[in-house]
Amino acid sequence: MNDVKYLNFEESINFLKENNINCLKINEINSISELKKHKNFPYCLKLSSSILHKSDEKAVITDIFTFSKLLSSFRYLKNILKKNKISGKIILQNQVEGVELIIGINDDKQFGKTILFGTGGIFTEQVNDAKLKLLPLTKKDTIKLIKSTNIYSILKGARGKKYNLDSLKNLILKISKLSIEKDIKDLDLNPVIINEKDVYIVDARIGL
């Protein structure tokens, strides 16, 4: 897929929003004075740039509970841009708690478009809890996909915890339809965080 054009993080989030898919709010931060306006901790800071695997490059900083850490994290990310001589933006997000999931799209030459769902986060490949289904999806397909994963044993209500499975089903269906309508070649939403209240797309990479 050499002809695929990859959107950076900010572009990917905006693309999803333009197509009526809710994402966790992002704020571009350009100065320390802008940082001071944000007091609803905890936060996450990350780079939106040509760096695709932000966690490998230490370009994502989570668990920011104080302004001093927010300031040091901002300066650290600015230094990454300077050191690597790359252009990019520093993005601030509120940090939400919940279970980390992954939703992906792949356009295979032999099989066509498939959707992937399973356990997300930085150890997705090590955990290896992701299942595939051919597109398009029906509501029944979506439920079967979710139930086919190991993480479903937690999502259905382990240890008294509740998770918004209706929002998750709707999101998977929306991504399925969007990937066909917009001919998305590659999509990686990781992590998608689910809790009792809602489902939140925290990070995204899209190839068109």
C-alpha positions in Angstrom: 0.0 0.0 0.0 2.7 2.4 -1.1 0.1 4.9 -2.4 -1.6 5.2 1.0 -1.5 8.7 2.4 -1.3 8.7 6.2 -2.9 11.4 8.3 -1.1 12.5 11.4 -2.8 12.3 14.8 -4.5 15.7 14.7 -5.6 15.2 11.1 -6.9 11.7 11.9 -9.0 13.0 14.8 -10.4 15.8 12.8 -11.3 13.4 9.9 -13.3 11.3 12.4 -15.0 14.3 13.9 -15.9 15.6 10.4 -17.6 12.3 9.8 -19.7 12.4 13.0 -17.5 10.1 15.1 -16.9 11.4 18.6 -13.3 11.6 19.8 -11.7 12.8 23.0 -11.2 16.6 22.8 -7.8 17.8 21.7 -6.1 21.1 22.5 -3.1 22.4 20.6 -0.6 23.9 23.0 1.9 26.4 21.7 3.1 28.2 24.8 3.4 28.0 28.6 0.8 30.7 28.9 -1.7 28.4 27.1 -0.7 25.6 29.5 -1.7 27.7 32.5 -5.3 27.8 31.3 -5.8 24.1 31.8 -6.4 23.0 35.4 -8.7 20.0 35.0 -6.1 17.3 35.8 -5.1 14.6 35.0 -3.9 15.2 31.5 -2.0 13.5 28.7 0.4 15.3 26.3 1.5 13.9 22.9 3.0 14.9 19.6 1.1 15.2 16.4 3.9 14.8 13.8 5.5 12.4 11.3 6.3 10.1 14.3 3.8 7.3 13.8 4.6 5.2 16.9 4.5 7.8 19.5 4.9 5.5 22.5 8.1 4.0 21.0 9.5 7.5 20.6 8.4 8.5 24.2 6.2 11.1 22.5 3.2 10.4 24.7 3.2 11.4 28.4 0.4 10.2 30.6 -0.5 10.6 34.3 0.0 14.3 34.5 -1.5 15.3 37.8 0.4 18.6 38.5 1.3 21.8 36.7 5.0 21.2 37.3 4.8 17.8 35.4 2.7 19.4 32.7 5.3 22.1 32.2 8.3 19.7 32.2 6.4 17.4 29.8 5.7 20.3 27.4 9.4 21.2 27.4 10.4 17.6 26.9 8.2 17.2 23.8 9.4 20.6 22.4 12.9 19.2 22.7 12.0 16.1 20.8 10.8 18.2 17.9 14.0 20.3 18.0 16.4 17.4 18.4 14.8 15.4 15.6 14.4 18.5 13.4 10.8 17.7 12.6 7.7 19.8 12.5 4.8 18.9 14.7 2.3 20.0 17.3 1.9 19.4 21.0 -1.6 18.1 21.8 -3.2 18.2 25.3 -6.0 15.7 26.2 -7.8 15.0 29.4 -6.9 11.5 30.7 -9.8 9.1 31.1 -9.8 5.9 33.0 -11.1 2.6 31.8 -10.3 -0.5 29.7 -8.0 0.0 26.7 -9.3 -1.4 23.4 -8.1 -1.4 19.8 -10.2 -1.0 16.6 -8.5 -1.3 13.2 -9.3 -1.5 9.5 -7.1 -3.2 6.9 -7.7 -3.3 3.1 -6.4 -6.7 2.0 -5.8 -7.3 -1.7 -7.0 -10.9 -1.4 -9.9 -10.7 1.2 -11.0 -7.1 1.0 -11.6 -4.8 4.0 -11.5 -6.4 7.4 -12.1 -4.9 10.9 -10.1 -5.8 13.9 -11.2 -5.5 17.5 -9.6 -6.6 20.8 -7.5 -5.6 23.8 -5.6 -2.3 23.2 -2.8 -0.3 24.7 1.0 -0.5 24.3 1.1 -4.3 24.8 -1.5 -5.1 22.1 0.8 -7.3 20.1 2.1 -9.1 23.2 -1.4 -9.8 24.6 -2.6 -11.0 21.1 -6.3 -10.6 21.9 -7.7 -9.3 18.6 -10.2 -10.8 16.2 -11.0 -10.0 12.6 -14.2 -9.9 10.6 -14.9 -9.1 6.9 -16.8 -5.9 6.2 -19.5 -4.8 6.0 -20.7 -5.6 9.5 -24.3 -6.2 10.7 -25.3 -5.5 14.3 -25.2 -9.3 15.0 -21.7 -9.4 13.5 -20.6 -6.6 15.8 -21.9 -8.4 18.9 -20.2 -11.7 17.8 -16.9 -9.8 17.2 -16.9 -8.3 20.7 -17.9 -11.6 22.4 -15.1 -13.5 20.5 -12.4 -11.7 22.4 -10.9 -12.5 25.8 -11.4 -8.9 26.9 -15.2 -9.5 26.7 -15.0 -11.4 30.0 -14.2 -8.1 31.6 -16.4 -5.9 29.5 -19.5 -7.9 30.3 -19.2 -6.9 34.0 -16.3 -8.6 35.8 -15.9 -7.6 39.5 -19.0 -5.5 39.5 -17.6 -3.0 37.0 -19.9 -1.7 34.2 -18.9 -0.7 30.7 -20.9 1.1 28.0 -21.2 -1.8 25.5 -24.0 0.0 23.5 -21.6 2.9 22.7 -18.9 0.4 21.8 -21.2 -1.5 19.4 -22.3 1.8 17.8 -18.7 2.9 17.4 -17.6 -0.3 15.7 -20.5 -0.1 13.3 -19.8 3.5 12.5 -16.1 2.8 11.8 -17.2 -0.2 9.6 -19.5 2.0 7.5 -17.1 4.9 7.3 -14.2 2.7 6.1 -16.4 1.6 3.1 -17.9 5.0 2.4 -14.6 6.8 2.5 -12.5 3.9 1.2 -10.2 3.9 4.2 -7.1 1.7 3.4 -5.7 1.5 6.9 -7.0 2.6 10.3 -5.6 2.2 13.8 -7.6 3.4 16.8 -5.4 2.5 19.9 -6.3 3.0 22.6 -10.0 3.3 22.6 -11.0 3.6 26.3 -14.3 2.3 27.5 -15.8 2.9 30.9 -19.3 3.1 32.4 -20.0 6.5 30.9 -18.9 6.2 27.3 -16.3 5.1 24.8 -13.4 7.5 24.0 -11.1 7.5 20.9 -7.8 8.6 22.4 -5.4 8.0 19.6 -5.8 7.5 15.9 -3.9 6.9 12.6 -5.7 6.8 9.3 -4.5 5.9 5.8 -6.5 7.0 2.8 
